[in-house]
Amino acid sequence: MPRPLAKFSQDILLLLNNKGPQMLHQLYEAFEDRANKKKIYDTMFRLTTQGVVKLKNDRYEISSDANILMHTLAKERDGIWKLVIFDIPEKQRQVRNVIRAKLVSLGFMKWQNSIWISPYTMAPEIEEELNELAKHYFIRLIKTTDINVTEDLEKMFKE
């Protein structure tokens, strides 16, 4: 699963995704009202080091390895509710915390204890990873279009 990114990093990636490769000065101009040059430079350095962004011909662009990440940032609804249910023992609290953080980064919200839900499309790679985790931990992915009452859920994901 992709690692959680700060909101500012997400905004930069969305700009690169929408406008294409950008030079550093273009990023400075685009975000001058939100961040100083050092913050923008440091963010780009970190994203490049993480392999999410690559620098080619003095222009920053999204790397091919960032496909899953961009898929989760787009947050498009597909009419299917995804529920992740898990039961991880207290002894493995760290695993449980990591899974929760990853689910948040994917746009899931806690519905009830150990039940997380999302209306957004999910990259196939994420589903494969959840299937792998299910082999080692009690983690289940349920996809459905039929939930009897969804008003409370719709309020959770109101944009």
Secondary structure by P-SEA (a helix, b strand, c coil): ccccccaaaaaaaaaaaacccccaaaaaaaccccccaaaaaaaaaaaaaaccccccccbbbbcccaaaaaaaaacccccbbbbbbbbbcccaaaaaaaaaaaaaaaccccccccbbbbcccccaaaaaaaaaaaaccbbbbbbbccccccaaaaaaacc
